[in-house]
Structure formats: structure tokens, C-alpha cells
Amino acid sequence: MHVLGIDAGATKTVCLMADEHGRVLAEARGPGANLAVSDELRVEKVLHGVMEEASRGLEEAPAAVCLGMAGVDRAEDERMARTIMRRLGYRSRVLVVNDALLALVAGVDRSPGVVIIAGTGAIVYGRNAENLAARAGGWGHLLDDEGSGYWIGLRALNAVMREADGRGPATDLTPRVLAHFRVAAASDLVHVVYYRDLSRQEIAALSALVQQSRDAGDEVALGILETAASELARSAASVTTRLALQNETFSYVLAGGVLRGVPWLARTLSGRLSEVAKRSSVVVLDVEPAVGAVRLAIAEAEGTLVLPAYI
């Protein structure tokens, strides 16, 4: 028996082919495949490519496929994802879940826990011992995503423009951002942002510059990261409270490129999480979230899977 576990994110897509014991036998990677930012045909092309590559040489169909994708716990997005999988020839034993569940399962397997993901976007998702789930954030860059890479990067751009206008303090972010985009003045950023149609991922990449400016002692950069840590901790507190985990022993799982690439944010957030739930621990996810998809696919193939139900 073999299964496929897929993590389709905004920045990259990872597909793992594994046996019934969860041993990864093949891996394929592709560009992002997020229905919120890519059209349906592009997502289908990416999924087809990684699934074909990971399954190359196998004659039998996978016993189960688990696809994790942002937003698919909304009915319309789940319908679209399932339609894509049917067109690709996968009709039975296909599990479509929110990608946050993948990261949680990759971090704590079947145990209770809360995952905080800060990548291009941000979401907090948790599950308790009764298999009840709650979430906060993950509603997209126009509605929230506080603490995400996009949110941090956008505030870095704001700070540069505010300094240029005299509406805000001088900041070490200005020379770093101008050098990053290879422009001479803040006014040139208008062409970069609007005329080049700067992507959310490119804006999110500026979060690394905010870390650098903070390390150089810049107060503006520090303020941006302080607010990001507060927002992520607030989301984590909301999920923890709704799941009644405040006095329980469980793990917070930190995941996403921003929490790996902005270490100050990860350290500060870890300290605040210990105040939310005194008996909790904090772990940094050190495997691909697609490992969680593999575990879910195996449970689906064995007929033992019971997905968490939202409170």
C-alpha cells in the first residue's frame, strides 16, 4: 500500500509518497497552488505535476490521497479542490483538509495541540482531546493575516513612505528596502508596487529586512515585530480558550517561513505563549507539513480517521 500526502501552500507545493508505515519513498515539489491567489487551472496543473512525479514508476493507484490547502474548510473552496482531484482521476479515498491541520498533525500527530503558522499568510488552528477544533485568522490578506510575512512586509513599506513624507520617524528600513528593490528614492516604490504588480510573496520577503533592522537597533522595526508577536499570541489565546486548553498539558507548534526566518519573532512569541497556557510547551516544526498529510492519508486508507469538528 502507498499513499500521497500533499501540502499546497501559497509559496510552494510538496507531495510525499509513503508506504503504510509512513516511510517517505518519493518527494516532489512545485510552485504554490493556493485557490485564494491562483486560478483553478493553474492549481490543477501544479497538483498534477507533483502527484505524477511522486508516483512515477508505480502501477497501482494510491490507497488514499490527502490534500491540504488553505481555506478548504470553506464549502466553496473544498468543492473546487474536489473537482480538481476528480478531473485528475482521483475519485475515492480523497481527503481535502485545511493545511493548518497538516502542520498540527506533523507536529503532534494525534495529540491535542495548537499550531501557529506565519508564512505569507497566518493562521492559528488547534484541536483538543475531545477532537474538537478551533481556528483564528487565515481569512486572507485583505481581511486579517496579522503577523504574517505579508502583513510585516507591508508595514515595512508603510514605514518607508511615512519617513519620506515626514509623517513618521526615520528608520533603518528605508535604505534596506530601497536597496532591496534597487531604487533610489521612496517615491520609486510606487512603480515597484503598482506597475510591477508586486506579489504577496515578494512583499512577505521583506520580513527578513525587518529582522535585520531590528537587530541594528531600529525602533520602527522593533515595533512592527512587537505588534506581530502580539497579534499571533492573541490568536493563539483565542483558540486555546475556546478549546479549554489553558490548564492542560499540550504543545504549541510554530510553523511557516516567517517564524523560521525571523528568529526574534519566534522567541518573543514563545515567551508569550507560556503566559497563555502555563503547562504548555513550544516546539518548532522541523519536518514538512506534508508529513501530516501522509499520516492523515494512512488513517483514511485504514478507515480509522475521524477529522476534528469545529466548535
DAGI-V944339 format. One record per backbone hydrogen bond with DSSP energy under -0.5 kcal/mol. CO is the residue of the C=O (numbers start at 1). NH is the residue of the N-H. If there is no record, write none. Layout:
co=[CO/CO]
nh=[NH/NH]
This chain:
co=[1/2/2/3/4/5/6/6/7/7/8/9/11/12/13/14/15/16/16/17/17/18/19/23/26/28/30/33/34/34/39/40/41/42/43/44/45/46/47/48/49/50/51/53/55/64/65/65/66/66/67/67/68/69/71/74/75/76/77/78/79/80/81/82/83/84/85/86/89/93/93/95/95/97/98/98/99/100/101/102/103/104/105/108/112/113/114/115/115/116/116/117/118/118/119/120/121/122/123/124/125/126/127/128/131/132/133/134/136/140/140/145/148/149/150/151/152/153/154/155/156/157/158/159/160/161/162/162/162/163/171/172/173/174/175/176/177/178/178/179/185/186/187/188/188/189/190/190/191/191/193/199/200/201/203/204/205/206/206/207/208/209/210/211/212/213/214/218/219/220/221/222/223/224/225/226/227/228/229/230/231/232/233/234/235/236/237/238/239/240/241/245/246/248/250/251/252/252/253/253/254/255/256/257/258/262/262/263/264/265/266/267/268/269/270/271/272/272/273/277/281/283/283/288/289/289/290/291/292/293/294/295/296/297/298/299/299/299/300/309]
nh=[20/63/64/18/66/16/8/68/9/14/70/33/32/9/30/7/28/5/18/25/26/3/22/19/17/15/13/35/37/38/43/44/45/46/47/48/49/50/51/52/53/54/55/56/58/4/67/95/6/68/69/97/8/72/74/78/79/80/81/82/83/84/85/86/87/88/90/89/91/65/95/67/97/69/101/102/103/104/105/106/107/108/109/111/251/127/253/117/125/118/255/123/258/259/149/150/119/138/117/136/115/134/113/131/309/128/311/126/124/143/144/148/152/153/154/155/156/157/158/159/160/161/162/163/164/165/166/167/168/166/174/176/177/178/179/180/181/182/183/182/188/189/190/191/192/193/194/195/195/196/198/203/204/205/206/207/208/209/210/211/212/213/214/215/216/218/217/222/223/224/225/226/227/228/229/230/231/232/233/234/235/236/237/238/239/240/241/242/243/245/244/248/279/250/281/114/254/283/116/255/285/118/260/261/262/265/266/267/268/269/270/271/272/273/274/275/275/276/277/280/252/254/285/291/292/293/294/295/296/297/298/299/300/301/302/303/304/305/303/133]
